[in-house]
Amino acid sequence: MTSDSQIHTTPETPPNQVQARELQFSHGQIQHAEARYIEVNQGGIALATSDMVTVKKGGIAVAVADSVRVEEGSVGVAIAGQISGDATVLFDLRAAVLFGVIVGVVVGLLKRPIARKAG
């Protein structure tokens, strides 16, 4: 679905993918939304790709954007340059880097004893 206006979905007919310049979305769900500006109000998006994402009383599983603003909502994974508002973000870019460093150190430490036993 391609649009430049407001979109209202129902649980019976959620669109799989929406591409628009601007997307204002409420009361429903979208699997993948791509727009320069996305605003979610009491709805949910599985994957949002945008310059700016605003969530009001809703949720996004994965947000890839320059800026993410959350008001009484949540984002599972945010890959964003800036995150603002009262965001509940489970996994952001900093957390991903830290997780990668920790996993790398743990794997490196675990490989040492295994390499000594093999040699």
Secondary structure, 3 states (H helix, E strand, C coil): CEECCCEECCCCCCCCEEEECEEEEECCEEEEEEEEEEEEECCEEEEEEEEEEEEECCEEEEEEEEEEEEECCEEEEEEEEEEEECCEEEEEHHHHHHHHHHHHHHHHHHHHHHHHHHC
